[in-house]
């Protein structure tokens, strides 16, 4: 473990050019390296806006990475490996820059079944 504040490994990527003949499309890696995955009850549900339809996104994990990761968008995917195993294709539902331990990027994501 190089950095105890970021003990996990993750890969942030997106699928481009997916078609009905090739649903996998082309995988574009946006970040690969150390991160910290945490689950929290206070991020389980949150409003994404002030609309009257009551649209709510579900979030299962908060993932923080050191440094700013550019080019990431809502809907991109993350694979995270921690001491228990690997969670694959977590979908990003919110992202923001943080000042946690210097510059950083924080992703709020949900598991693939949501």
N, C-alpha and C positions, 0 to 999 in steps of 0.2 A: 504494500500500500504506500504510494508515494505521498499522497496528501490526505491526512485523516479527515479533513473537512469535506472531501469529495471521494468517499471510499468505493463508489460504484462506477461502472463503465456504461456508457450509453452511445447510441447512434441515432442521430436525427436525420430523417430522409423523407423524400416524397416520391410518389409514382407519377411519371409523366408519360404521355402518349399511350395510355391504356386504351384498348379497343375491345370489342366483343370477341375478336379472334385471339387477342393477347391481353387478358385482363391484368396480368402482372405489370405490363408496361416497362418503362425504363426506370430504374431506381437511381435517384440523384441524392448522394450523401451531402448533407449540409454541415454536420458536425459529427465527429467521432472522438471520444475521449472520456475523461473523468467527469463524474457528476455525483449528485446526491439525490436519492429517491426517498420521499417520505409520504406517508398517508396521514390524513387529518380529517376528523369529522367536520371541522368548520369549513372545508372546501367541498364537501359532498354535493351540495346544490347551491347554485348562485344564479342571480338574474344576469342576463347579458345585455339588458337595455330596459328602457322605460316604456316598452310597448304594452298595449292592453291585452295582447293575446296570452300573456303569461308564459312566454317562451323561457325555458330554463334549461341550461346545460348541466350535465352530470359530470362531476370531477371525482376521480378516485385517487390520483397521485399528484404531488407537487415534485417537480424535478428541477434542480438548480445546477447550473454549470458555471465554472469560472470563466470570466471574459464575456464579451458580447458576441452573440451568434447572429450574423446578419442573413437576411433572406428567408427566414423561417416565417411560415404563415399558418393561420388557423387551418386545421385539417391535415397538416403534415404528421408524420408518424415517428415514434420513438421506440427503440428496443433498449431495455435496461437490464443489466446483469448486476445482481447483488449477491449476498452470501447464500441466499436460498435458491436462486435460479435466475432464469431470464423471463421477463415479461416482454412479449412481442407485439408490435403494431399498436401501441398506445396512441390514441388520437389526440392531438393538441387541440384544446378548446379555448385556451387563453394564454398569452405570453406577454412578458414585460421585462424591462431592464431593471436590475436591482443594484443596490449599493452594498449588498451582503458580502463582506470580506473583500472590499474593493468592487470593481465592476463585475457584473454577472448577468446571467439571463435566467429567468425563471419560467418554466412551462407548467401549466395546469393541464392534465390530460386524463382521459378516461380509458377504461379497458375496451377491447374491441367489441364486446357484446352490447355496449350501450349505444 
